[in-house]
Amino acid sequence: MSSIRFLVPFFLILLTSAHIILTYPISVFSQNGNMSITSNKPWISQQNNLNVTMKLNPEVPIIDRITNILFEARTLNDSSFFEGLNAKVTMTDHDGRLYKFENKFIPVVNGNFSIEYIFPDDGEHRIILQLYKNTTAFAIGSFDIFIAHPQEPPSPSIQDFLSQLIDNVF
């Protein structure tokens, strides 16, 4: 009889713990997947016979994590890679902050170049791209990005917890 008195509270605690773990998992913050992140339109300059596209890795940037931003420059008339270019990139945000990547030329090799950036907050951001032939200004354009605010899942209330506990125990 004494062993049963010991086992009943033990199983009750075990059942309660299992219910809590299965019903209320660890909260995870995520980006809202339904929002458009980039304008995803190429930057086209008819005057300079230029078509520049941009890709993000990860496709949905995460605040305070490194995002690799890849650019590809092609000619409009035959889609070959644009050669002999250098680039400068400036990031702006909705608060007017600027980041200029040390204001150095980034070489465009086989029509491609990339930068790494950590988005400090959500909201609207603009990537301003300046292209140069050697050191002579050639073209300027921009890409707009919207970083969604991370969404916290709703936290369960104590009433929900107690009602589910009572329903499952009894």
DSSP file (Angstrom, degrees, kcal/mol; ACC not computed):
  #  RESIDUE AA STRUCTURE BP1 BP2  ACC     N-H-->O    O-->H-N    N-H-->O    O-->H-N    TCO  KAPPA ALPHA  PHI   PSI    X-CA   Y-CA   Z-CA
    1    1 A M     >        0   0    0      0, 0.0     4,-1.8     0, 0.0     3,-0.2   0.000 360.0 360.0 360.0 -39.1    0.0    0.0    0.0
    2    2 A S  H  >  +     0   0    0      1,-0.2     4,-1.3     2,-0.2     5,-0.1   0.844 360.0  55.3 -66.7 -31.6    2.8    2.4    0.8
    3    3 A S  H  > S+     0   0    0      1,-0.2     4,-2.1     2,-0.2    -1,-0.2   0.856 106.1  51.4 -69.4 -32.7    4.4    1.8   -2.6
    4    4 A I  H  > S+     0   0    0      2,-0.2     4,-2.2     1,-0.2    -2,-0.2   0.889 106.3  54.3 -68.9 -39.2    1.1    2.8   -4.3
    5    5 A R  H  < S+     0   0    0     -4,-1.8    -1,-0.2     1,-0.2    -2,-0.2   0.832 112.3  45.2 -62.7 -31.5    1.0    6.0   -2.2
    6    6 A F  H  X S+     0   0    0     -4,-1.3     4,-1.3    -5,-0.2    -2,-0.2   0.876 112.4  50.2 -77.0 -39.3    4.4    6.8   -3.6
    7    7 A L  H  X S+     0   0    0     -4,-2.1     4,-2.8     1,-0.2     5,-0.3   0.836 100.6  62.3 -72.5 -34.2    3.7    5.9   -7.2
    8    8 A V  H  X S+     0   0    0     -4,-2.2     4,-2.1     1,-0.2    -1,-0.2   0.950 108.4  40.6 -61.4 -51.6    0.5    8.0   -7.6
    9    9 A P  H  > S+     0   0    0      0, 0.0     4,-2.5     0, 0.0    -1,-0.2   0.891 114.7  54.9 -63.5 -35.5    2.2   11.4   -7.0
   10   10 A F  H  X S+     0   0    0     -4,-1.3     4,-2.4     1,-0.2    -2,-0.2   0.945 111.4  42.4 -61.1 -48.8    5.2   10.3   -9.1
   11   11 A F  H  X S+     0   0    0     -4,-2.8     4,-2.8     2,-0.2    -1,-0.2   0.837 112.0  55.3 -67.9 -33.0    2.9    9.4  -12.1
   12   12 A L  H  X S+     0   0    0     -4,-2.1     4,-2.4    -5,-0.3    -1,-0.2   0.923 110.9  44.5 -64.9 -43.6    0.9   12.6  -11.6
   13   13 A I  H  X S+     0   0    0     -4,-2.5     4,-2.6     2,-0.2    -2,-0.2   0.909 114.3  49.9 -65.4 -42.3    4.1   14.7  -11.7
   14   14 A L  H  X S+     0   0    0     -4,-2.4     4,-2.4    -5,-0.2    -2,-0.2   0.924 112.3  46.9 -62.5 -45.5    5.3   12.7  -14.7
   15   15 A L  H  X S+     0   0    0     -4,-2.8     4,-2.3     2,-0.2    -2,-0.2   0.908 113.0  49.1 -63.4 -43.5    2.0   13.1  -16.6
   16   16 A T  H  X S+     0   0    0     -4,-2.4     4,-2.4     2,-0.2    -2,-0.2   0.917 111.8  49.0 -62.4 -44.4    1.9   16.9  -15.8
   17   17 A S  H  X S+     0   0    0     -4,-2.6     4,-2.5     2,-0.2    -2,-0.2   0.923 111.7  48.5 -62.2 -45.6    5.5   17.3  -17.0
   18   18 A A  H  X S+     0   0    0     -4,-2.4     4,-2.4     1,-0.2     5,-0.2   0.904 111.3  50.8 -61.9 -41.6    4.9   15.5  -20.2
   19   19 A H  H  X S+     0   0    0     -4,-2.3     4,-2.5     2,-0.2     5,-0.3   0.918 110.8  48.5 -63.0 -43.7    1.7   17.5  -20.9
   20   20 A I  H  X S+     0   0    0     -4,-2.4     4,-2.5     1,-0.2    -2,-0.2   0.935 112.9  47.2 -62.4 -47.0    3.6   20.8  -20.3
   21   21 A I  H  < S+     0   0    0     -4,-2.5    -1,-0.2     1,-0.2    -2,-0.2   0.907 118.1  40.9 -63.4 -42.5    6.4   19.8  -22.6
   22   22 A L  H  < S+     0   0    0     -4,-2.4    -1,-0.2    -5,-0.2    -2,-0.2   0.825 121.8  39.9 -77.0 -31.6    4.1   18.6  -25.4
   23   23 A T  H  < S+     0   0    0     -4,-2.5    -2,-0.2     1,-0.2    -3,-0.2   0.837 121.7  37.2 -88.0 -35.0    1.5   21.4  -25.1
   24   24 A Y  S  < S-     0   0    0     -4,-2.5    -1,-0.2    -5,-0.3     3,-0.1  -0.698  77.3-177.8-122.5  78.1    3.8   24.4  -24.5
   25   25 A P        -     0   0    0      0, 0.0    -3,-0.1     0, 0.0     3,-0.1  -0.132  44.4 -69.8 -69.9 171.9    6.9   24.0  -26.6
   26   26 A I        -     0   0    0      1,-0.1     2,-0.1    -5,-0.1    -5,-0.0  -0.374  58.5-107.5 -61.9 136.6    9.8   26.5  -26.6
   27   27 A S        -     0   0    0     -3,-0.1     2,-0.4    -2,-0.1    -1,-0.1  -0.431  34.6-163.1 -68.8 139.6    8.8   29.8  -28.2
   28   28 A V        -     0   0    0     -2,-0.1     2,-0.4    -3,-0.1    -1,-0.0  -0.990   8.7-145.0-126.3 133.3   10.4   30.5  -31.6
   29   29 A F        +     0   0    0     -2,-0.4     2,-0.3   123,-0.1   123,-0.2  -0.795  27.3 171.9 -96.1 139.3   10.6   33.9  -33.2
   30   30 A S  B     -A  151   0A   0    121,-1.4   121,-3.3    -2,-0.4     2,-0.2  -0.956  35.3-101.8-144.0 162.3   10.3   34.0  -37.0
   31   31 A Q        -     0   0    0     -2,-0.3     2,-0.8   119,-0.2   118,-0.1  -0.521  48.1-100.8 -77.2 151.7   10.0   36.4  -39.9
   32   32 A N    >   -     0   0    0    117,-0.3     3,-1.2    -2,-0.2   116,-0.1  -0.674  33.1-158.6 -75.2 112.5    6.5   36.8  -41.3
   33   33 A G  T 3  S+     0   0    0     -2,-0.8    -1,-0.2     1,-0.2     4,-0.1   0.544  80.1  68.6 -74.0  -7.8    6.7   34.7  -44.5
   34   34 A N  T 3  S+     0   0    0      2,-0.1     2,-0.3    -3,-0.0    -1,-0.2   0.486  80.3  95.1 -90.5  -2.0    3.8   36.4  -46.3
   35   35 A M  S <  S-     0   0    0     -3,-1.2     2,-0.5     1,-0.0   113,-0.1  -0.647  80.3-114.7 -94.6 146.6    5.6   39.7  -46.8
   36   36 A S        -     0   0    0     -2,-0.3   110,-0.1     1,-0.2     3,-0.1  -0.659  28.0-169.9 -74.8 125.1    7.5   40.7  -50.0
   37   37 A I        +     0   0    0     -2,-0.5   109,-3.6     1,-0.2     2,-0.3   0.899  64.4  17.2 -88.1 -43.9   11.1   41.1  -49.0
   38   38 A T  B    S-B  145   0B   0    107,-0.2   107,-0.2     1,-0.1    -1,-0.2  -0.866  70.5-120.0-126.3 161.4   12.6   42.7  -52.1
   39   39 A S        -     0   0    0    105,-1.7   106,-0.1    -2,-0.3    -1,-0.1   0.755  42.2-158.2 -68.1 -21.8   11.2   44.5  -55.0
   40   40 A N        +     0   0    0    104,-0.3    -1,-0.1     1,-0.2   105,-0.0   0.659  44.3 130.3  54.5  21.8   12.9   41.7  -56.9
   41   41 A K        -     0   0    0     12,-0.0    -1,-0.2     1,-0.0    -2,-0.1  -0.843  61.1-115.7-101.4 140.9   13.1   43.7  -60.1
   42   42 A P        -     0   0    0      0, 0.0     2,-0.7     0, 0.0    11,-0.2  -0.389  24.6-117.8 -70.2 154.1   16.3   44.0  -62.0
   43   43 A W  E     -G   52   0C   0      9,-3.3     9,-3.2    -2,-0.1     2,-0.5  -0.854  37.6-169.9 -91.1 118.4   17.9   47.4  -62.3
   44   44 A I  E     -G   51   0C   0     -2,-0.7     2,-0.5     7,-0.2     7,-0.2  -0.939  16.0-173.4-117.8 131.0   18.0   48.2  -66.0
   45   45 A S  E  >> -G   50   0C   0      5,-2.8     5,-2.3    -2,-0.5     4,-0.5  -0.920   3.8-176.0-121.9 103.1   19.9   51.1  -67.6
   46   46 A Q  T >45S+     0   0    0     -2,-0.5     3,-0.9     1,-0.2    -1,-0.1   0.898  85.8  57.3 -61.7 -40.5   19.1   51.4  -71.3
   47   47 A Q  T 345S+     0   0    0      1,-0.2    -1,-0.2     2,-0.1    -2,-0.0   0.853 116.0  34.1 -59.9 -37.4   21.6   54.2  -71.7
   48   48 A N  T 345S-     0   0    0     -3,-0.2    -1,-0.2     2,-0.1    -2,-0.2   0.316 106.0-121.3-103.6   8.2   24.4   52.0  -70.3
   49   49 A N  T <<5 +     0   0    0     -3,-0.9    27,-0.8    -4,-0.5     2,-0.4   0.929  65.8 146.3  54.3  48.8   23.2   48.7  -71.9
   50   50 A L  E   < -GH  45  75C   0     -5,-2.3    -5,-2.8    25,-0.3     2,-0.4  -0.946  36.9-178.6-129.7 137.1   23.1   47.3  -68.3
   51   51 A N  E     -GH  44  74C   0     23,-2.6    23,-2.6    -2,-0.4     2,-0.5  -0.959  12.8-175.7-132.8 113.5   21.0   44.8  -66.5
   52   52 A V  E     -GH  43  73C   0     -9,-3.2    -9,-3.3    -2,-0.4     2,-0.3  -0.941   0.9-172.7-115.2 129.1   21.8   44.2  -62.8
   53   53 A T  E     - H   0  72C   0     19,-2.3    19,-2.1    -2,-0.5     2,-0.4  -0.842   7.6-152.2-115.9 158.0   20.0   41.6  -60.6
   54   54 A M  E     - H   0  71C   0     -2,-0.3     2,-0.3    17,-0.2    17,-0.2  -0.980   9.0-173.8-131.3 141.2   20.3   41.0  -56.9
   55   55 A K  E     - H   0  70C   0     15,-2.4    15,-2.9    -2,-0.4     2,-0.4  -0.980  13.5-144.3-131.4 147.1   19.8   37.9  -54.8
   56   56 A L  E     - H   0  69C   0     -2,-0.3    13,-0.2    13,-0.2     4,-0.0  -0.882  12.5-133.4-111.1 142.1   19.8   37.5  -51.0
   57   57 A N  E    S+ H   0  68C   0     11,-2.1    11,-3.1    -2,-0.4     2,-0.2  -0.912 103.8  32.0-135.6 108.8   21.1   34.5  -49.1
   58   58 A P  S    S-     0   0    0      0, 0.0    -1,-0.2     0, 0.0     4,-0.0   0.501  95.6-139.8 -70.8 158.6   19.2   33.7  -47.0
   59   59 A E  S    S+     0   0    0      1,-0.2    -2,-0.1    -2,-0.2    -3,-0.1   0.822  97.4  46.2 -60.8 -32.5   16.3   34.8  -49.1
   60   60 A V  S    S-     0   0    0    -23,-0.0    -1,-0.2    87,-0.0   -29,-0.1  -0.910  94.9-137.8-111.0 101.7   14.5   36.1  -46.1
   61   61 A P        -     0   0    0      0, 0.0     2,-0.5     0, 0.0    87,-0.2  -0.240  10.9-143.3 -60.4 146.7   17.1   38.2  -44.1
   62   62 A I    >   -     0   0    0      3,-0.2     3,-1.7     4,-0.1    57,-0.3  -0.945  25.2-105.9-114.0 131.3   17.1   37.8  -40.4
   63   63 A I  T 3  S+     0   0    0     -2,-0.5     3,-0.1     1,-0.3    59,-0.1  -0.269 102.9  10.9 -57.0 136.7   17.8   40.8  -38.1
   64   64 A D  T 3  S+     0   0    0     55,-2.7     2,-0.3     1,-0.2    -1,-0.3   0.659 108.0 103.9  66.4  20.7   21.3   40.7  -36.6
   65   65 A R  S <  S-     0   0    0     -3,-1.7    54,-0.7    54,-0.3    -1,-0.2  -0.949  81.5 -94.0-126.3 151.4   22.5   37.8  -38.8
   66   66 A I  E     - I   0 118C   0     -2,-0.3     2,-0.4    52,-0.2    52,-0.2  -0.419  36.8-167.3 -67.0 131.8   24.8   37.9  -41.8
   67   67 A T  E     - I   0 117C   0     50,-2.7    50,-2.5    -2,-0.2     2,-0.6  -0.989  13.3-143.3-118.0 128.5   23.0   38.2  -45.2
   68   68 A N  E     -HI  57 116C   0    -11,-3.1   -11,-2.1    -2,-0.4     2,-0.6  -0.828  13.9-160.4 -91.0 123.1   25.0   37.7  -48.3
   69   69 A I  E     -HI  56 115C   0     46,-3.2    46,-2.0    -2,-0.6     2,-0.4  -0.924   8.2-164.5-109.3 115.3   23.8   40.0  -51.1
   70   70 A L  E     -HI  55 114C   0    -15,-2.9   -15,-2.4    -2,-0.6     2,-0.4  -0.830   3.4-166.5-106.0 135.4   24.8   38.8  -54.6
   71   71 A F  E     -HI  54 113C   0     42,-3.0    42,-1.7    -2,-0.4     2,-0.4  -0.913   4.8-165.8-119.7 146.7   24.8   41.0  -57.7
   72   72 A E  E     -HI  53 112C   0    -19,-2.1   -19,-2.3    -2,-0.4     2,-0.5  -0.992   4.9-161.9-133.4 126.5   25.0   40.0  -61.3
   73   73 A A  E     +H   52   0C   0     38,-3.6     9,-2.5    -2,-0.4     2,-0.3  -0.936  18.0 166.6-112.6 122.5   25.7   42.6  -64.1
   74   74 A R  E     -HJ  51  81C   0    -23,-2.6   -23,-2.6    -2,-0.5     7,-0.2  -0.887  37.7-105.5-128.7 159.7   24.9   41.7  -67.7
   75   75 A T  E  >  -H   50   0C   0      5,-2.8     4,-1.1    -2,-0.3   -25,-0.3  -0.587  22.5-138.1 -80.9 149.9   24.6   43.5  -71.0
   76   76 A L  T  4 S+     0   0    0    -27,-0.8    -1,-0.1    -2,-0.2   -26,-0.1   0.869  95.7  55.5 -74.6 -37.1   21.1   44.1  -72.3
   77   77 A N  T  4 S+     0   0    0    -28,-0.2    -1,-0.2     1,-0.2   -27,-0.1   0.850 131.2   2.9 -73.2 -34.5   21.8   43.4  -75.9
   78   78 A D  T  4 S-     0   0    0      2,-0.1    -1,-0.2     0, 0.0    -2,-0.2   0.337  89.5-120.9-134.5   8.0   23.3   39.9  -75.6
   79   79 A S     <  +     0   0    0     -4,-1.1     2,-0.1     1,-0.2    -3,-0.1   0.658  60.7 147.5  60.3  19.1   23.1   39.0  -71.9
   80   80 A S        -     0   0    0      1,-0.1    -5,-2.8    -6,-0.1    -1,-0.2  -0.468  59.2 -86.9 -78.2 158.8   26.9   38.5  -71.6
   81   81 A F  B     -J   74   0C   0     -7,-0.2     2,-0.4    -2,-0.1    -7,-0.3  -0.396  41.6-117.8 -65.8 139.3   28.6   39.4  -68.3
   82   82 A F        -     0   0    0     -9,-2.5    29,-0.6   -31,-0.1     3,-0.3  -0.660  37.2-162.6 -77.6 129.6   29.6   43.0  -68.0
   83   83 A E        +     0   0    0     -2,-0.4    26,-0.1     1,-0.2    -3,-0.0  -0.719  57.0  35.8-112.4 161.5   33.4   43.2  -67.7
   84   84 A G  S    S+     0   0    0     24,-0.3    50,-0.8    -2,-0.3     2,-0.3   0.761  82.9 132.3  73.7  27.6   35.8   45.9  -66.4
   85   85 A L  E     -C  133   0B   0     23,-0.5    23,-2.2    -3,-0.3     2,-0.3  -0.791  37.4-166.6-112.0 155.0   33.5   47.3  -63.7
   86   86 A N  E     -CD 132 107B   0     46,-2.4    46,-3.0    -2,-0.3     2,-0.3  -0.925  15.9-151.1-126.5 157.1   34.1   48.2  -60.0
   87   87 A A  E     -CD 131 106B   0     19,-2.3    19,-3.0    -2,-0.3     2,-0.4  -0.934  14.4-162.5-131.8 152.8   31.3   48.9  -57.5
   88   88 A K  E     -C  130   0B   0     42,-2.3    42,-2.9    -2,-0.3     2,-0.4  -0.993  17.7-158.5-127.1 138.8   30.6   50.8  -54.4
   89   89 A V  E     -C  129   0B   0     -2,-0.4     2,-0.4    15,-0.3    14,-0.3  -0.957   9.5-174.5-123.9 136.1   27.6   49.9  -52.2
   90   90 A T  E     -C  128   0B   0     38,-2.4    38,-3.3    -2,-0.4     2,-0.4  -0.996  10.3-154.4-127.7 133.3   25.8   52.1  -49.7
   91   91 A M  E     -CE 127  99B   0      8,-3.0     8,-2.1    -2,-0.4     2,-0.3  -0.882  14.3-179.6-105.2 137.5   23.0   50.8  -47.4
   92   92 A T  E     -CE 126  98B   0     34,-2.3    34,-2.1    -2,-0.4     2,-0.3  -0.916   6.4-161.2-127.8 160.2   20.4   53.1  -46.0
   93   93 A D  E >   -C  125   0B   0      4,-1.1     3,-2.1    -2,-0.3    32,-0.2  -0.795  40.9 -88.5-132.8 179.6   17.4   52.5  -43.7
   94   94 A H  T 3  S+     0   0    0     30,-1.3    31,-0.1     1,-0.3    29,-0.1   0.651 123.7  57.2 -65.2 -16.5   14.2   54.2  -42.7
   95   95 A D  T 3  S-     0   0    0     29,-0.2    -1,-0.3     2,-0.1    -3,-0.0   0.431 118.7-108.2 -93.4   0.3   15.9   56.1  -40.0
   96   96 A G    <   +     0   0    0     -3,-2.1    -2,-0.1     1,-0.3     2,-0.1   0.527  66.4 150.8  87.8   6.0   18.4   57.7  -42.4
   97   97 A R        -     0   0    0      1,-0.0    -4,-1.1     2,-0.0     2,-0.4  -0.440  29.7-153.8 -71.0 146.9   21.4   55.7  -41.3
   98   98 A L  E     -E   92   0B   0     -6,-0.2     2,-0.4    -2,-0.1    -6,-0.2  -0.943  14.8-172.7-121.8 143.5   24.1   55.0  -43.9
   99   99 A Y  E     -E   91   0B   0     -8,-2.1    -8,-3.0    -2,-0.4    -2,-0.0  -0.977   1.4-176.4-134.0 123.9   26.7   52.2  -44.2
  100  100 A K    >   -     0   0    0     -2,-0.4     3,-2.1   -10,-0.2   -11,-0.3   0.252  38.9-119.9-108.9  12.0   29.3   52.6  -47.0
  101  101 A F  G >  S-     0   0    0      1,-0.3     3,-1.4     2,-0.2   -12,-0.1   0.919  77.5 -55.1  49.6  51.5   31.3   49.3  -46.8
  102  102 A E  G 3  S-     0   0    0      1,-0.3    -1,-0.3     0, 0.0     3,-0.1   0.567  80.9 -95.6  60.0  11.7   34.5   51.2  -46.1
  103  103 A N  G <  S+     0   0    0     -3,-2.1    -1,-0.3   -14,-0.3     2,-0.3   0.801  83.0 143.4  53.5  33.3   33.9   53.3  -49.3
  104  104 A K    <   -     0   0    0     -3,-1.4   -15,-0.3    -4,-0.3     2,-0.3  -0.682  57.4-102.4-101.2 156.1   36.2   50.9  -51.2
  105  105 A F        -     0   0    0     -2,-0.3   -17,-0.2   -17,-0.1    -1,-0.0  -0.591  29.0-152.1 -73.5 136.3   35.9   49.7  -54.8
  106  106 A I  E     -D   87   0B   0    -19,-3.0   -19,-2.3    -2,-0.3     2,-0.1  -0.958  20.3-126.0-108.4 119.1   34.5   46.1  -55.1
  107  107 A P  E     -D   86   0B   0      0, 0.0     2,-0.7     0, 0.0   -21,-0.2  -0.409  11.3-139.3 -68.8 139.4   35.8   44.4  -58.2
  108  108 A V        -     0   0    0    -23,-2.2     2,-0.5    -2,-0.1   -23,-0.5  -0.889  23.5-169.7 -97.7 110.5   33.1   42.9  -60.5
  109  109 A V  B >   -K  112   0C   0      3,-2.2     3,-2.1    -2,-0.7   -26,-0.1  -0.903  69.4 -13.5-109.9 124.7   34.5   39.6  -61.7
  110  110 A N  T 3  S-     0   0    0     -2,-0.5    -1,-0.2     1,-0.3   -27,-0.1   0.859 128.5 -57.8  51.8  37.9   32.7   37.7  -64.5
  111  111 A G  T 3  S+     0   0    0    -29,-0.6   -38,-3.6    -3,-0.3     2,-0.3   0.483 118.1 104.6  77.7   3.1   29.8   40.1  -64.0
  112  112 A N  E <   +IK  72 109C   0     -3,-2.1    -3,-2.2   -40,-0.2     2,-0.3  -0.888  32.6 152.5-123.0 148.1   29.4   39.1  -60.3
  113  113 A F  E     -I   71   0C   0    -42,-1.7   -42,-3.0    -2,-0.3     2,-0.3  -0.958  16.3-164.0-159.2 161.9   30.2   40.6  -56.9
  114  114 A S  E     -I   70   0C   0     -2,-0.3     2,-0.3   -44,-0.2   -44,-0.2  -0.970   6.0-160.6-147.5 161.0   28.8   40.2  -53.4
  115  115 A I  E     -I   69   0C   0    -46,-2.0   -46,-3.2    -2,-0.3     2,-0.4  -0.940  17.2-132.3-135.6 158.5   28.7   41.9  -50.0
  116  116 A E  E     +I   68   0C   0     -2,-0.3     2,-0.3   -48,-0.2   -48,-0.2  -0.952  30.0 173.5-112.5 136.7   27.9   40.7  -46.5
  117  117 A Y  E     -I   67   0C   0    -50,-2.5   -50,-2.7    -2,-0.4     2,-0.6  -0.997  27.4-144.9-143.8 144.5   25.6   42.8  -44.4
  118  118 A I  E     -I   66   0C   0     -2,-0.3   -52,-0.2   -52,-0.2   -55,-0.1  -0.944  22.7-138.7-109.7 111.9   23.9   42.5  -41.0
  119  119 A F        -     0   0    0    -54,-0.7   -55,-2.7    -2,-0.6   -54,-0.3  -0.592  12.1-160.0 -71.1 119.3   20.5   44.2  -41.0
  120  120 A P        -     0   0    0      0, 0.0     2,-0.3     0, 0.0    -1,-0.2   0.728  65.0  -2.7 -77.6 -21.4   20.3   46.0  -37.7
  121  121 A D  S    S-     0   0    0      2,-0.1    26,-0.1    28,-0.0   -57,-0.1  -0.950  77.8 -87.8-157.7 175.4   16.5   46.3  -37.6
  122  122 A D  S    S+     0   0    0     -2,-0.3     2,-0.2    24,-0.1    26,-0.2  -0.230  73.5  63.2 -82.1 176.7   13.3   45.8  -39.4
  123  123 A G  E    S- F   0 147B   0     24,-3.2    24,-2.8   -30,-0.1     2,-0.3  -0.624  89.6 -16.5 108.5-165.6   11.7   48.1  -41.9
  124  124 A E  E     + F   0 146B   0     22,-0.2   -30,-1.3    -2,-0.2     2,-0.3  -0.581  56.3 178.2 -83.5 137.5   12.6   49.6  -45.2
  125  125 A H  E     -CF  93 145B   0     20,-3.1    20,-3.1    -2,-0.3     2,-0.4  -0.968  12.7-154.1-133.9 149.8   16.2   49.5  -46.5
  126  126 A R  E     -CF  92 144B   0    -34,-2.1   -34,-2.3    -2,-0.3     2,-0.7  -0.993   5.0-152.3-128.2 133.9   17.7   50.7  -49.7
  127  127 A I  E     -CF  91 143B   0     16,-3.2    16,-2.1    -2,-0.4     2,-0.6  -0.925  13.1-160.1-103.2 116.1   20.8   49.4  -51.4
  128  128 A I  E     -CF  90 142B   0    -38,-3.3   -38,-2.4    -2,-0.7     2,-0.5  -0.875   7.5-163.2-100.0 123.3   22.5   52.1  -53.5
  129  129 A L  E     -CF  89 141B   0     12,-3.0    12,-2.3    -2,-0.6     2,-0.5  -0.926   7.4-170.5-113.6 122.5   24.8   50.6  -56.1
  130  130 A Q  E     -CF  88 140B   0    -42,-2.9   -42,-2.3    -2,-0.5     2,-0.4  -0.959   8.8-160.7-112.6 124.8   27.4   52.8  -57.9
  131  131 A L  E     -CF  87 139B   0      8,-3.3     7,-2.9    -2,-0.5     8,-1.7  -0.859   7.2-170.7-108.3 141.9   29.2   51.2  -60.8
  132  132 A Y  E     -CF  86 137B   0    -46,-3.0   -46,-2.4    -2,-0.4     2,-0.8  -0.956  27.0-135.5-129.0 144.4   32.5   52.5  -62.2
  133  133 A K  E >  S-CF  85 136B   0      3,-2.6     3,-2.3    -2,-0.3     2,-0.7  -0.916  89.7 -44.9 -96.0 108.3   34.6   51.7  -65.3
  134  134 A N  T 3  S-     0   0    0     -2,-0.8    -2,-0.1   -50,-0.8   -48,-0.1  -0.591 126.0 -28.7  59.6-106.6   37.9   51.5  -63.5
  135  135 A T  T 3  S+     0   0    0     -2,-0.7     2,-0.5     2,-0.1    -1,-0.3   0.305 116.1 103.3-117.5   8.1   37.6   54.7  -61.4
  136  136 A T  E <  S- F   0 133B   0     -3,-2.3    -3,-2.6     1,-0.1     0, 0.0  -0.790  81.2-108.2 -94.4 130.0   35.3   56.7  -63.6
  137  137 A A  E     + F   0 132B   0     -2,-0.5    -5,-0.2    -5,-0.2     3,-0.1  -0.292  45.0 165.9 -57.0 134.4   31.6   56.8  -62.6
  138  138 A F  E     -     0   0B   0     -7,-2.9     2,-0.3     1,-0.4    -6,-0.2   0.740  54.6 -15.0-119.5 -50.8   29.5   54.7  -65.0
  139  139 A A  E     - F   0 131B   0     -8,-1.7    -8,-3.3     2,-0.0    -1,-0.4  -0.990  47.9-154.8-158.0 156.3   26.0   54.1  -63.6
  140  140 A I  E     + F   0 130B   0     -2,-0.3     2,-0.3   -10,-0.2   -10,-0.2  -0.999  24.3 147.7-138.2 141.3   24.0   54.4  -60.3
  141  141 A G  E     - F   0 129B   0    -12,-2.3   -12,-3.0    -2,-0.4     2,-0.3  -0.917  25.0-137.2-156.7 179.7   20.9   52.5  -59.2
  142  142 A S  E     - F   0 128B   0     -2,-0.3     2,-0.4   -14,-0.2   -14,-0.2  -0.982   3.8-151.0-149.2 159.3   19.1   51.1  -56.2
  143  143 A F  E     - F   0 127B   0    -16,-2.1   -16,-3.2    -2,-0.3     2,-0.4  -0.993  18.8-142.1-128.3 136.4   17.2   48.1  -54.8
  144  144 A D  E     - F   0 126B   0     -2,-0.4  -105,-1.7   -18,-0.2     2,-0.4  -0.830  17.8-174.7-102.1 138.8   14.6   48.4  -52.1
  145  145 A I  E     -BF  38 125B   0    -20,-3.1   -20,-3.1    -2,-0.4     2,-0.5  -0.986  13.0-155.8-131.2 140.0   14.3   45.7  -49.3
  146  146 A F  E     - F   0 124B   0   -109,-3.6     2,-0.6    -2,-0.4   -22,-0.2  -0.977   7.9-159.1-116.1 121.2   11.7   45.4  -46.6
  147  147 A I  E     - F   0 123B   0    -24,-2.8   -24,-3.2    -2,-0.5     2,-0.1  -0.886  18.6-135.4 -99.7 119.2   12.7   43.4  -43.5
  148  148 A A        -     0   0    0     -2,-0.6   -85,-0.2   -26,-0.2     3,-0.0  -0.375  21.1-107.3 -73.6 150.7    9.7   42.2  -41.6
  149  149 A H        -     0   0    0      1,-0.1  -117,-0.3   -27,-0.1    -1,-0.1  -0.610  42.7-103.7 -74.5 133.1    9.6   42.5  -37.8
  150  150 A P        -     0   0    0      0, 0.0     2,-0.5     0, 0.0  -119,-0.2  -0.337  35.6-135.8 -59.0 137.5   10.0   39.1  -36.1
  151  151 A Q  B     -A   30   0A   0   -121,-3.3  -121,-1.4    -3,-0.0  -123,-0.0  -0.840   7.9-147.0 -99.8 129.8    6.7   37.7  -34.9
  152  152 A E        -     0   0    0     -2,-0.5  -123,-0.1  -123,-0.2     3,-0.1  -0.816  24.6-118.7 -92.7 130.6    6.4   36.2  -31.4
  153  153 A P        -     0   0    0      0, 0.0     2,-0.0     0, 0.0  -126,-0.0  -0.355  41.2 -91.3 -64.2 149.8    3.9   33.4  -31.1
  154  154 A P        -     0   0    0      0, 0.0     0, 0.0     0, 0.0     0, 0.0  -0.360  41.7-125.1 -63.8 138.7    1.1   34.1  -28.7
  155  155 A S        -     0   0    0     -3,-0.1     2,-0.1     1,-0.1  -131,-0.0  -0.651  25.1-112.7 -86.4 140.6    1.9   32.8  -25.2
  156  156 A P        -     0   0    0      0, 0.0     2,-0.2     0, 0.0    -1,-0.1  -0.388  30.2-122.6 -70.5 148.4   -0.6   30.4  -23.6
  157  157 A S     >  -     0   0    0      1,-0.1     4,-1.9    -2,-0.1     5,-0.1  -0.486  18.2-116.0 -87.1 162.1   -2.5   31.7  -20.6
  158  158 A I  H  > S+     0   0    0      1,-0.2     4,-2.7     2,-0.2     5,-0.2   0.822 116.3  58.2 -65.7 -31.6   -2.5   30.0  -17.2
  159  159 A Q  H  > S+     0   0    0      2,-0.2     4,-2.6     1,-0.2     5,-0.2   0.920 105.5  49.0 -65.5 -41.9   -6.3   29.3  -17.6
  160  160 A D  H  > S+     0   0    0      2,-0.2     4,-2.3     1,-0.2     5,-0.2   0.926 112.5  49.2 -60.1 -44.0   -5.6   27.4  -20.8
  161  161 A F  H  X S+     0   0    0     -4,-1.9     4,-2.4     1,-0.2    -2,-0.2   0.945 113.1  45.0 -61.3 -49.6   -2.9   25.4  -19.1
  162  162 A L  H  X S+     0   0    0     -4,-2.7     4,-2.5     1,-0.2     5,-0.2   0.889 113.0  50.1 -65.2 -39.7   -5.0   24.5  -16.0
  163  163 A S  H  X S+     0   0    0     -4,-2.6     4,-2.3     1,-0.2    -1,-0.2   0.904 113.4  45.7 -67.4 -39.0   -8.1   23.6  -18.1
  164  164 A Q  H  X S+     0   0    0     -4,-2.3     4,-2.2    -5,-0.2    -2,-0.2   0.882 111.9  52.6 -69.2 -36.7   -6.0   21.3  -20.4
  165  165 A L  H  X S+     0   0    0     -4,-2.4     4,-2.2    -5,-0.2     5,-0.2   0.938 112.1  44.5 -62.8 -46.5   -4.3   19.8  -17.4
  166  166 A I  H  X S+     0   0    0     -4,-2.5     4,-2.2     1,-0.2    -2,-0.2   0.906 113.0  51.7 -66.2 -40.9   -7.6   19.0  -15.7
  167  167 A D  H  < S+     0   0    0     -4,-2.3    -1,-0.2    -5,-0.2    -2,-0.2   0.887 115.5  41.7 -62.3 -38.5   -9.1   17.6  -18.9
  168  168 A N  H  < S+     0   0    0     -4,-2.2    -2,-0.2     2,-0.2    -1,-0.2   0.794 117.0  45.9 -81.5 -28.9   -6.1   15.3  -19.5
  169  169 A V  H  <        0   0    0     -4,-2.2    -2,-0.2    -5,-0.2    -3,-0.2   0.893 360.0 360.0 -80.9 -40.6   -5.7   14.1  -15.9
  170  170 A F     <        0   0    0     -4,-2.2    -2,-0.2    -5,-0.2    -3,-0.2   0.416 360.0 360.0-104.9 360.0   -9.3   13.4  -15.2
